[in-house]
Amino acid sequence: MADTEPAGVKLIERRFPGNDAKNAEWTFFEQSYKGGAEYILSNLFKYFKEGDKEYQDRVKRCYRKNRSKRAVDLVNCYLFKGTVKRNTNNKNINAFHKNIDGKNNPITRLMKAASL
């Protein structure tokens, strides 16, 4: 049977074998960074002897200052404060770093966007 799927689709959908085991952890990290109701509802659990009303009241009173986002953003600020020096003598790689997307955007711009 011939494979009719384009090679690009296979490449995008391919996963490193250990990645699936980490999905729950990465979801937690993403929720921690974003904060808000989704984080609270996903990570606030009912105590063993707590009734439904008490739990719902505790959920209503719950808040969480998002210190995770502030810490990550602070590190990001310092990470991109200086100029990045990439050490390569390869002309093709240097040209790629200067025009990462065919629109004359440098790789630093992509890295800043990906880090958020």
Protein Blocks (a to p, Z undefined) as FASTA:
>chain_A
ZZfbdfklmmmmpccfklmmmmmmmmmmmmmmngpjllmmmmmccdfklcfklmmmmmmm
pccddfklmmmmmmmmmmmmpccddddfbfklmmmmmmmnonopafklmmmmmmZZ
